[in-house]
Amino acid sequence: MPSYLLKLDKEHEAFVMFSTVVDGVVSHVMDREQAFKELLRRRGGPEEMIEAALVRAEISGSSSQLGDYAWDDGPVLILDGGACDKSVPRDELYDYVMGEEKARNG
């Protein structure tokens, strides 16, 4: 499934995998170490490429080489495969995702 690693905001070490197929978050919130392992699991090696994608997400907000879903890319459309229709401003993504995860986990 095509996806990007997104850093949710500039202040927190919080990453998620975001699917461009379902337009939604497809992982739990991860720290840097967990994000590295998840990228490695999804994409395979070499580890240098995984590290580069992670650093790109830390710097720009997204592992996309084209800047999709980066800090300045505008709102993130979240459809969750048709389950919802939300446009979340990039600077509110952390609060949105953390709220959704809290609701899921009780």
C-alpha positions as CSV (number, residue, x, y, z in Angstrom):
1,M,0.0,0.0,0.0
2,P,1.6,3.3,-1.0
3,S,2.2,5.4,2.1
4,Y,4.4,8.1,3.6
5,L,5.8,8.5,7.1
6,L,4.5,11.7,8.6
7,K,5.9,13.5,11.6
8,L,2.8,14.9,13.2
9,D,4.3,18.2,14.3
10,K,7.6,19.9,14.9
11,E,7.5,19.7,18.7
12,H,6.8,16.0,19.4
13,E,8.6,12.8,18.5
14,A,5.4,11.4,17.0
15,F,5.2,9.7,13.6
16,V,2.5,7.8,11.7
17,M,2.2,5.9,8.4
18,F,-0.3,7.7,6.1
19,S,-1.8,5.7,3.2
20,T,-2.4,7.4,0.0
21,V,-4.8,4.6,-1.0
22,V,-7.3,5.1,1.8
23,D,-6.3,8.6,2.6
24,G,-5.8,7.8,6.3
25,V,-3.5,6.9,9.1
26,V,-2.6,3.2,8.9
27,S,-0.4,2.8,12.0
28,H,-0.4,3.7,15.6
29,V,1.6,6.8,16.8
30,M,5.3,5.8,16.9
31,D,8.5,7.3,18.3
32,R,11.6,7.5,16.1
33,E,12.8,4.0,16.8
34,Q,9.4,2.5,16.2
35,A,9.1,4.5,13.0
36,F,12.4,3.3,11.7
37,K,11.4,-0.3,12.4
38,E,8.1,0.2,10.7
39,L,9.6,1.7,7.6
40,L,12.2,-1.1,7.4
41,R,9.4,-3.7,7.7
42,R,7.3,-2.0,5.0
43,R,10.0,-1.1,2.6
44,G,12.9,-3.4,3.3
45,G,16.5,-2.1,3.3
46,P,19.0,-0.8,2.8
47,E,18.9,0.9,6.3
48,E,20.6,4.0,4.9
49,M,17.5,4.6,2.7
50,I,15.2,4.1,5.7
51,E,17.2,6.6,7.7
52,A,17.1,9.1,4.8
53,A,13.3,8.8,4.7
54,L,13.1,9.2,8.5
55,V,15.3,12.3,8.4
56,R,13.3,13.8,5.6
57,A,10.1,13.3,7.7
58,E,11.9,15.0,10.7
59,I,12.9,18.0,8.6
60,S,9.9,18.5,6.3
61,G,7.1,16.6,8.1
62,S,6.9,13.9,5.4
63,S,9.1,11.1,4.0
64,S,7.8,12.1,0.5
65,Q,10.6,13.2,-1.8
66,L,8.1,15.4,-3.6
67,G,7.0,17.3,-0.5
68,D,3.5,15.7,-0.3
69,Y,2.1,16.2,3.2
70,A,5.0,18.3,4.3
71,W,4.7,21.2,6.8
72,D,3.7,23.7,4.2
73,D,1.7,21.4,1.9
74,G,-1.7,22.6,3.2
75,P,-4.4,20.6,4.9
76,V,-4.4,16.8,5.0
77,L,-7.5,15.2,3.5
78,I,-8.5,12.2,5.6
79,L,-11.1,9.9,4.1
80,D,-10.2,6.7,5.9
81,G,-11.4,4.7,3.0
82,G,-14.7,6.5,2.9
83,A,-15.5,6.3,6.6
84,C,-15.1,10.1,7.0
85,D,-14.4,13.3,5.0
86,K,-12.1,15.7,6.9
87,S,-9.6,18.3,5.9
88,V,-7.2,18.7,8.8
89,P,-4.8,21.7,8.7
90,R,-1.2,20.4,8.9
91,D,-0.5,22.3,12.1
92,E,-3.5,20.6,13.8
93,L,-2.6,17.0,12.6
94,Y,-0.9,16.1,15.9
95,D,-4.0,17.0,18.0
96,Y,-6.3,15.2,15.5
97,V,-4.4,12.0,15.3
98,M,-3.8,11.8,19.1
99,G,-7.5,12.4,19.7
100,E,-8.4,9.6,17.3
101,E,-5.9,7.2,18.8
102,K,-7.2,8.0,22.3
103,A,-10.8,7.4,21.2
104,R,-9.7,4.0,19.7
105,N,-7.8,2.9,22.7
106,G,-10.3,4.2,25.3
